[in-house]
Amino acid sequence: MTEILPRSAVLAGGLVAAIFVLSACGAGPDASTNADGESAATAIDAKDFGGMDALVKAAKEEGTLHAIALPRDWANYGALIDGFEKKYGIKVEVENPDGTSQDEINAVTSRKGKDRAPDVLDLGSSFAYSAAQQGLLAQYMVADFIDIPDGQKDAMSRWYNGYGGYISIGCDANRVRTCPTTFKDLLKPEYKGQVALNGNPNKSGSAFGSVYAAALANGGSFDYIQPGLDFFAKLKKNGNYTPVQSTSATIMKGQTPIVLDWDYLNAGYTDEFKSKGLDWQVTVPEDGKFSQYYSQAINEDAPHPAAARLWEEYLFSAEGQNLWLKGYARPALMAAMEKDGTLDKTAAAKLPKVSGTPRIPTESQLGYAKDDIAQGWGKAVSR
């Protein structure tokens, strides 16, 4: 497997030092502590808390996990949530499933110390980097932390990449005579009013990645994302770009017949739409190959710190990683699992095909690009 989006170490952070607010689910006063009175909130790994058995016991006593912005049809999260609930008997409550990475960060900052705060986060890489810099994330190392490639995890274990994919072009072949396969194709007049994103790049990781991919396809670089903004300005000016946020519903209605999104989401649509008679085709554009992982993290002020840590252990187990893989996402531990024989080879064979080696931005480049998009996106699509 090609490694995707390595990142340099981030040298800031700290441990959580407080006992967290009790769950509203009736958990007792010791729900987040072990037999020795140690708090899950300060555990850097399961051994710190007395081992996995102690962590599981405390998590079950908490009884609930608060998650946010996890659609069931995104990278097979429905199966992951169901698997976690069945295995541990812990209820996963998902707020605002169609929310963005920025919505997650906003929920953490606005609900600090409250029962309603999210326990765990699934963030686009640039957003995970920002959250770590703001001191919002707890330190915790899952059991297989060492097997996550060095460039795909924070040196202080505040976040680590879980799964990833490539920006792709999804197309309704029933409505579009000739589906585009490159960014250059998207500028053709025949695609007027048909090209959509799944959100605003200031809030959505996949939309952010789409602007980056467009920059790479139009003479830009990871240090120079302006050509990506210029590309969308051209799409807007010639009428090809539609501001409608793409969803499975808008695709079925014909409102967004061409969608720039992660390949695992577009590939998932292929399966979903086939039974409905819709021919959804997926291509990774050769002129703008951009890949990225989504990062997993624990809220520093998680109201259910034991359940939050157990959730991360589940996601980075062979079971959790293979469930992401079945959703067409490339799990971070794919190379290690292929080596030790735990990888689901059937699911791996179904991944969208990509040739060559993807170009890779650094954390600082991501940060600068995020700033540039924040300043330029509104101008680009309002022209």
C-alpha positions in Angstrom: 0.0 0.0 0.0 1.2 3.5 -0.7 1.5 5.6 2.4 -0.7 8.6 2.3 -0.2 12.0 3.9 2.6 11.6 6.4 3.0 14.4 8.9 5.8 15.8 10.9 5.7 15.7 14.7 3.9 18.4 16.6 5.7 19.5 19.8 3.0 20.8 22.1 0.4 19.4 24.3 -0.3 18.1 27.8 -2.2 15.6 29.9 -5.7 15.9 31.1 -5.6 16.5 34.9 -9.2 16.6 36.0 -11.8 14.1 36.7 -14.5 14.6 34.1 -18.2 15.3 34.4 -20.3 12.3 35.0 -22.4 10.8 32.2 -26.1 11.6 32.1 -26.8 7.9 31.8 -26.8 7.1 35.5 -23.1 6.1 35.8 -21.9 6.1 39.4 -19.2 8.4 40.8 -16.4 5.9 40.1 -17.5 5.1 36.5 -14.3 6.7 35.0 -11.9 5.2 37.6 -10.4 1.8 38.1 -10.1 -0.3 41.3 -7.0 1.7 42.3 -8.9 5.0 42.0 -7.0 6.0 38.8 -8.8 8.2 36.3 -9.3 7.1 32.7 -9.0 10.8 31.8 -5.3 10.7 32.6 -4.5 7.3 31.1 -2.0 7.6 28.2 -2.5 3.9 27.3 -4.6 1.0 28.6 -1.7 -0.2 30.8 -1.8 3.1 32.6 -5.4 2.3 33.6 -4.7 -1.3 34.7 -5.1 -3.0 31.3 -7.8 -3.6 28.8 -10.1 -5.4 31.2 -10.1 -2.5 33.6 -10.7 -0.1 30.7 -13.6 -2.2 29.3 -15.2 -2.3 32.8 -15.0 1.4 33.3 -16.3 2.1 29.8 -19.3 -0.2 30.4 -20.0 1.6 33.7 -20.0 4.9 31.8 -22.4 3.3 29.4 -22.4 5.9 26.7 -20.1 7.3 24.0 -20.8 10.8 22.6 -19.7 11.1 18.9 -20.4 13.8 16.3 -20.4 14.0 12.6 -20.3 10.3 11.9 -22.8 9.4 9.1 -23.6 5.7 9.0 -22.8 5.7 5.2 -19.4 7.3 5.6 -16.6 4.8 5.4 -18.8 2.1 6.9 -19.3 3.9 10.2 -22.7 2.3 10.6 -21.1 -1.1 10.9 -18.4 0.3 13.2 -20.9 1.8 15.5 -23.1 -1.4 15.5 -20.0 -3.6 16.1 -18.8 -1.5 19.1 -22.3 -1.4 20.7 -22.7 -5.2 20.3 -19.2 -6.0 21.6 -19.2 -3.8 24.6 -22.9 -3.0 25.3 -22.1 0.7 25.2 -24.6 3.1 23.5 -23.0 5.3 20.8 -24.9 8.6 20.5 -24.1 10.4 17.3 -25.0 14.1 17.1 -25.2 16.0 13.8 -24.1 13.0 11.7 -23.7 15.2 8.6 -21.6 17.8 10.4 -18.2 18.9 9.4 -14.8 18.8 11.0 -15.2 22.4 12.0 -18.5 21.6 13.6 -16.7 19.0 15.7 -14.1 21.5 16.9 -16.8 24.1 17.6 -18.7 21.6 19.8 -15.6 20.8 21.8 -14.8 24.5 22.5 -18.3 25.6 23.2 -19.2 22.7 25.5 -16.0 22.4 27.5 -16.8 20.7 30.8 -20.4 19.8 29.9 -22.1 16.4 29.6 -23.1 17.2 26.0 -19.5 17.6 24.8 -18.3 15.0 22.2 -16.0 12.3 23.5 -14.3 11.4 20.3 -13.5 13.2 17.0 -13.0 12.2 13.4 -11.2 15.1 11.7 -9.8 16.0 8.4 -6.0 16.2 8.8 -5.7 20.0 8.7 -8.4 20.3 11.4 -6.8 17.7 13.6 -3.5 19.6 13.4 -5.4 22.8 14.4 -7.2 21.1 17.3 -3.9 19.8 18.7 -2.3 23.2 18.5 -5.3 24.6 20.4 -4.8 22.0 23.2 -8.2 20.4 22.6 -7.0 16.8 22.3 -6.1 14.2 24.9 -3.0 12.1 24.8 -3.7 8.4 24.3 -1.8 5.5 22.6 -3.9 2.6 21.3 -2.4 -0.9 21.6 -1.2 -0.9 17.9 0.1 2.7 18.0 3.6 1.5 17.1 2.3 0.0 13.9 0.8 3.3 12.7 3.4 4.8 10.2 5.4 7.4 11.9 4.3 10.2 9.6 0.6 9.3 10.3 0.5 10.0 14.0 1.2 12.9 16.4 4.4 12.2 18.3 2.5 13.1 21.5 -0.4 10.7 20.5 -3.0 13.4 20.5 -4.3 12.2 17.1 -3.5 9.4 14.7 -4.7 8.6 11.2 -7.4 6.0 10.9 -8.5 5.7 7.3 -8.0 7.6 4.1 -8.7 7.9 0.4 -8.2 9.9 -2.8 -10.2 12.8 -4.2 -12.3 11.3 -7.0 -14.9 12.3 -9.6 -18.3 10.6 -9.2 -20.7 10.8 -12.1 -24.2 9.7 -12.8 -23.8 8.0 -16.2 -27.5 7.9 -16.7 -27.7 11.7 -16.8 -24.2 12.7 -18.1 -23.5 11.5 -21.6 -19.7 11.4 -21.2 -18.4 11.3 -17.6 -15.4 13.6 -16.9 -12.2 11.9 -15.7 -9.9 14.9 -15.2 -10.2 18.3 -13.6 -9.6 19.8 -17.1 -12.7 17.9 -18.3 -14.8 19.6 -15.6 -14.5 23.0 -17.4 -16.2 21.7 -20.5 -19.5 23.6 -21.3 -21.5 20.3 -21.4 -21.2 20.1 -17.6 -23.1 23.4 -16.9 -24.6 23.4 -13.4 -23.6 19.8 -12.7 -20.3 19.9 -10.7 -20.7 19.9 -6.9 -18.8 19.4 -3.6 -20.1 17.9 -0.5 -19.6 21.0 1.6 -17.6 24.2 2.1 -13.8 23.7 2.1 -13.5 25.9 5.2 -15.5 23.3 7.1 -15.3 20.1 5.1 -12.2 18.0 4.8 -13.2 16.5 1.4 -14.1 19.8 0.0 -10.7 21.2 1.2 -9.0 18.2 -0.5 -10.9 19.0 -3.7 -9.5 22.5 -3.8 -6.0 21.1 -3.2 -6.4 18.5 -5.9 -7.6 21.2 -8.3 -4.5 23.3 -7.5 -2.2 20.3 -8.3 -4.0 19.8 -11.6 -3.6 23.4 -12.6 0.1 24.3 -12.0 -0.1 24.7 -8.2 1.7 22.9 -5.5 1.3 22.2 -1.8 2.9 25.6 -1.1 0.6 27.3 -3.7 -3.1 26.5 -3.5 -4.3 29.6 -5.3 -4.6 27.8 -8.7 -7.2 25.6 -7.0 -9.2 28.6 -5.9 -8.9 30.0 -9.4 -10.1 26.8 -10.9 -13.3 26.9 -8.9 -13.7 30.6 -9.8 -13.6 29.5 -13.5 -16.2 26.7 -12.7 -18.4 29.3 -11.1 -18.0 31.8 -13.9 -18.8 29.4 -16.7 -21.8 28.1 -14.8 -20.5 24.5 -14.2 -20.1 24.8 -10.4 -23.3 24.4 -8.4 -23.4 25.5 -4.8 -25.8 22.7 -3.8 -24.1 20.5 -1.2 -24.0 17.0 -2.6 -25.6 14.2 -0.7 -27.0 10.8 -1.8 -30.5 12.5 -1.9 -29.3 15.3 -4.2 -27.6 12.8 -6.5 -30.8 10.7 -6.7 -32.8 13.8 -7.6 -30.3 14.7 -10.3 -29.3 18.0 -8.6 -25.6 17.0 -8.3 -24.8 14.5 -11.1 -21.0 15.2 -10.9 -19.4 15.1 -7.4 -15.9 15.7 -6.2 -15.5 13.6 -3.1 -13.3 10.9 -1.5 -13.1 7.8 -3.5 -14.4 5.6 -0.7 -17.6 7.7 -0.5 -18.1 7.8 -4.3 -17.4 4.0 -4.4 -20.0 3.5 -1.7 -22.5 5.4 -3.7 -21.9 2.9 -6.6 -23.1 0.1 -4.4 -26.0 2.1 -2.9 -27.4 3.4 -6.3 -27.0 0.2 -8.3 -30.2 -1.3 -6.8 -32.0 1.9 -7.7 -31.0 1.8 -11.3 -28.5 4.6 -11.2 -25.1 4.0 -12.9 -22.6 5.8 -10.7 -19.1 5.8 -12.1 -15.9 6.7 -10.1 -12.5 8.0 -11.4 -9.5 9.2 -9.5 -8.3 12.1 -11.8 -4.8 11.6 -13.0 -4.1 15.3 -13.3 -4.9 16.1 -9.7 -4.2 13.1 -7.4 -4.6 14.1 -3.8 -4.9 11.7 -0.9 -5.6 12.3 2.7 -6.4 10.4 5.9 -8.9 11.3 8.5 -7.5 11.5 12.0 -9.0 10.0 15.2 -8.8 11.9 18.5 -10.2 12.1 22.0 -11.6 15.3 23.4 -9.4 16.5 26.3 -12.5 17.1 28.3 -14.4 14.0 27.2 -17.3 13.3 29.6 -16.8 9.6 29.1 -13.0 9.2 29.0 -13.0 5.4 29.4 -15.5 4.8 26.6 -13.6 7.3 24.4 -10.3 5.4 24.9 -12.1 2.0 24.3 -13.6 3.4 21.1 -10.1 4.2 19.8 -8.9 0.7 20.7 -11.8 -0.7 18.7 -11.2 1.4 15.7 -7.5 0.4 15.6 -8.1 -3.3 16.1 -8.1 -5.7 13.1 -11.9 -5.8 13.4 -12.3 -2.0 13.2 -9.7 -1.5 10.5 -11.3 -4.2 8.3 -14.7 -2.6 8.7 -13.3 0.7 7.4 -11.8 -1.3 4.5 -15.2 -2.8 3.7 -16.4 0.8 3.3 -13.7 1.3 0.5 -11.4 3.3 2.8 -7.7 2.5 3.2 -7.0 1.8 6.9 -3.9 3.2 8.5 -2.8 -0.2 9.6 -3.3 -1.8 6.2 0.4 -2.5 5.6 0.9 -4.0 9.1 -2.3 -6.1 8.7 -1.2 -7.4 5.3 2.1 -8.5 6.8 0.5 -10.3 9.8 -2.3 -11.9 7.8 -5.3 -10.0 9.4 -6.2 -7.9 6.4 -9.5 -8.7 4.6 -8.0 -9.4 1.2 -11.4 -9.5 -0.5 -12.3 -6.0 0.6 -8.8 -4.7 -0.3 -9.2 -6.0 -3.9 -12.3 -3.9 -4.3 -10.6 -0.5 -3.6 -10.7 2.0 -6.5 -7.6 1.7 -8.6 -4.9 4.4 -8.4 -1.6 4.5 -10.2 1.6 6.1 -9.2 2.6 7.7 -5.9 0.5 10.5 -4.4 2.1 13.8 -3.7 2.2 14.6 0.0 1.8 17.9 1.9 3.4 18.6 5.3 1.5 19.9 8.3 2.8 23.5 7.7 1.7 23.4 4.1 -1.8 22.2 5.2 -1.9 25.0 7.7 -1.0 27.7 5.1 -3.5 26.2 2.6 -6.2 26.3 5.2 -5.5 30.0 5.7 -5.5 30.7 2.0 -8.8 28.9 1.5 -10.3 30.8 4.4 -9.4 34.1 2.8 -10.1 33.1 -0.8 -13.0 30.7 -1.1 -15.8 33.2 -0.7 -14.3 35.4 -3.4 -13.8 32.4 -5.8 -17.4 31.2 -5.8 -19.1 34.6 -5.5 -17.6 35.9 -8.7 
